[in-house]
Amino acid sequence: MPDLRERFRSLDRLPAPDMWSEVADRAEAPQKTNWAFAAGAAAVVVLLAVLVGLQLRSGALVGGPGPSETASPATSAAPTRSAEASPSVEPSVEPSPSSDLAPFTCDLPIMLDAAGSDFHPLVAQDIRVGTHDGYDRIVFEYDGGTPTLELDVAQPPYVQNPSGLPLTVAGSPVYRITLHGATRYDMENGEQPYQGPTNFEPGFAQIVQFVEFGDFEATHNWYLGVNGGECVRVFQLTDPSRIVIDVQH
Amino acid sequence: MVIVAATVSATQELEAVYRQEGDRLWRALVAFSRDPEVASDAVAEAFAQAMRRGSAISDLPAWVWRAGFRIAAGELTRRPMTFDRIPERGYLPATADLDLLHALAQLPDKQRAAVILFYYADAPVREISRRTGMSQLSVRANLSRGRKRLKELLGDTDA
């Protein structure tokens, strides 16, 4: 029988479609839009609006938290992922900067290569923000490696991925943080280790808002609205694996 | 404007990579997912993501292969490859080596990716590591196990 390499050569007989025009179309669209999802989410929004209206009219605000539990006004739409602002911020356990940390840079975009990652997406174990003397800090914690990170200035309109629903982000400038090969959902085990907020509005000197806008196809997206600051520092830590983003005051 | 010029040349560079790698990546992903639709979606999405990144990617071919496999693997995690989903006759061209595709489908994701990249994409271990995010040690282990299993499944005894 022919050897394996020859058998794999038979794949060359498969007629591959030319996907190039599709590539350009997708790249130009702000985000890949899942219309079924968008329509579903829109329907939920309408339904919620009606319910809220009914409840207000009847004055039935007794018993149960009711609509006040939905997303804060800063993030619009999509009650399916009601991001709730978290005023409480735990103290950071990451080290203070020392001489061996990379310097702050205003030169964007910043790319940070994956470290020790494996084939499947890394699942966020914890996500936290903190403020320190001279900088505000964001930490993504993983188990056994860190994903590729990309940080760049984001341009409005801000939208959620993949729904395409609009999102308001407070602060200026707004950065887009993209974690390639990362997610909050452990598909293999059906778990979600991080159950904390996906929208932080901590009121720090620099971090105004830090909000998730996508977790799709092993790409985890966040917007970071800051208070005029432009210089950031990004680095990795091990045991546990972490990505740290510092915004200079 | 400099930025516009840079974007244009980045797009041209990406198209050159597409012309060189696109078909092979698509076929590798068909072998990986056994689903031309998953392969098409992953190829288009990988190159579109590369295009959005402009000139920020240093090794474009490795990047799009890695992204393509990641996206396809993500898709398979959502809707696992089962024998119920073997494409109907005619869905894959008759020229396809269906025995090979069915045998591949019985390997775990990492073994399957390593074997396809090694035998079809002619990538050496170091390159497979770059394209999958596995360590070189892990590539070697998966390649060795995958090759052995594949030969068993295909009934090749003189391994």
Contacts between the chains, C-beta under 8 A, distances in Angstrom:
chain1	res1	chain2	res2	distance
A	1	B	154	7.3
A	1	B	155	7.5
A	1	B	156	5.7
A	4	B	115	8.0
A	4	B	119	5.2
A	4	B	147	7.0
A	4	B	150	6.7
A	4	B	151	7.1
A	4	B	154	7.9
A	4	B	156	7.8
A	5	B	119	5.2
A	7	B	97	5.8
A	7	B	100	5.1
A	7	B	119	8.0
A	7	B	154	7.5
A	8	B	31	7.6
A	8	B	100	7.2
A	8	B	116	7.4
A	8	B	119	4.2
A	8	B	120	4.2
A	9	B	120	7.8
A	10	B	95	7.3
A	10	B	96	7.1
A	10	B	97	4.1
A	10	B	100	6.9
A	11	B	27	4.5
A	11	B	28	7.4
A	11	B	30	7.2
A	11	B	31	5.7
A	11	B	96	7.6
A	11	B	97	7.4
A	11	B	120	5.7
A	12	B	27	6.8
A	13	B	93	7.2
A	13	B	95	3.9
A	13	B	96	7.2
A	14	B	26	7.9
A	14	B	27	5.1
A	14	B	30	6.0
A	14	B	36	8.0
A	14	B	92	7.4
A	14	B	93	6.1
A	14	B	95	6.9
A	14	B	96	5.9
A	15	B	93	6.5
A	16	B	22	7.1
A	16	B	23	3.9
A	16	B	26	4.3
A	16	B	27	6.0
A	17	B	26	7.3
A	17	B	40	6.0
A	18	B	22	7.8
A	19	B	18	7.8
A	19	B	22	6.4
A	19	B	26	7.2
A	19	B	40	6.0
A	19	B	43	5.1
A	19	B	44	4.7
A	19	B	47	7.2
A	20	B	15	6.5
A	20	B	18	5.5
A	20	B	22	7.2
A	20	B	47	7.7
A	22	B	40	7.8
A	22	B	44	4.4
A	22	B	48	7.9
A	23	B	18	6.8
A	23	B	44	5.4
A	23	B	47	4.1
A	23	B	48	5.1
A	23	B	51	6.4
A	24	B	48	7.8
A	24	B	51	7.2
A	25	B	48	8.0
A	26	B	44	5.8
A	26	B	45	6.6
A	26	B	48	3.5
A	27	B	47	7.8
A	27	B	48	4.3
A	27	B	49	7.9
A	27	B	51	3.7
A	27	B	52	5.3
A	32	B	45	7.0
A	32	B	48	7.8
A	109	B	56	5.5
A	111	B	56	5.9
A	114	B	133	6.1
A	116	B	135	7.6
A	117	B	133	5.1
A	118	B	110	8.0
A	118	B	133	6.4
A	118	B	134	6.2
A	118	B	135	7.9
A	118	B	138	7.1
A	119	B	69	7.8
A	119	B	73	6.8
A	119	B	109	6.5
A	119	B	110	5.1
A	119	B	113	6.7
A	119	B	132	5.4
A	119	B	133	5.8
A	119	B	134	5.5
A	120	B	73	6.9
A	120	B	77	7.6
A	120	B	109	7.6
A	121	B	70	7.4
A	121	B	74	6.8
A	150	B	53	7.2
A	150	B	56	7.1
A	180	B	67	7.5
A	180	B	70	7.6
A	181	B	70	6.0
A	181	B	133	6.5
A	187	B	74	7.9
A	187	B	77	4.5
A	187	B	78	6.9
A	188	B	77	6.9
A	217	B	45	6.8
A	217	B	70	7.8
A	217	B	71	5.3
A	217	B	74	5.1
A	217	B	75	7.6
A	218	B	70	5.2
A	218	B	71	7.0
A	218	B	73	7.7
A	218	B	74	4.6
A	219	B	49	7.7
